[in-house]
Amino acid sequence: MQSDIRETFQSISSKDNRALKLARKTRDGKMQGSIFIEGRRLFEEAVNSGLEFEALFIEAGFDEDIP
């Protein structure tokens, strides 16, 4: 991953974060027209299918094993 992209990431430090609350609602099926994708394989399939993303939530260190 390019270092300039990493600079655009924002760390979430509160469980009350608005974006995180929306992600939970999506995960729980409470947001019509949105889907929650979890895991690298499903993410890669979504990217390759041309799916448009509204938000991405990634764990710190997610790209450490990418060459």
N, C-alpha and C positions, 0 to 999 in steps of 0.2 A: 504494500500500500504506500502511496506517495505521502511524504511528510507534510506537504502543503494541505492535503485533505484532512490530516489528523488535527490540524490547527482549527478546523471548523467544528470539531466535536465539542459538545458541552457535557460536563459531568453532572450527573443527577445525584444529589446528596440527601434528598428528602423523599420519603415515601408518599408525601402529599403533593409532589410535583404534578402540575396539571397535565402535562404530556404523558406522564406515567399512568395517571388515572385513566386517561383515554385509552392507553394501550391495554390496560386491564379490562376495561369495558369491551374492547374489541376482542380480546382473548376469550372473554366470557360470553361472547355472542350477543352482546347488547348494543352493538353498533351496526346498523344495517348498511350494506354496501361496502363493508370493510372486512378484511381477513387478517388474522394474526398468524405469522409464519415464525416457527421456532426451529433453529438448528441450521447448520452450515449447508447440508445437502438440499434442504427445502429452499433455503435462500438462493443457492446457486441455480436451482431449477426455476425459481421465480424470475431471477435476472435473465436467464437464457430464454424465457418465454416472452420477455418484453413487458412484464408486469410493471406498472408504475407504482412507486413507493411514496407514501405520504410522510412516513417517519421510519427511522431505523434506530433500534436500541441495541447496542452491542456491549459485550462484556469487556472490561479492560484486559488487554493481552490477547484478544481474539485472533490477531493476525501473526502471532509469534511463530507459528509453524508454517507460514506461507513463505516459499522461497523468494 
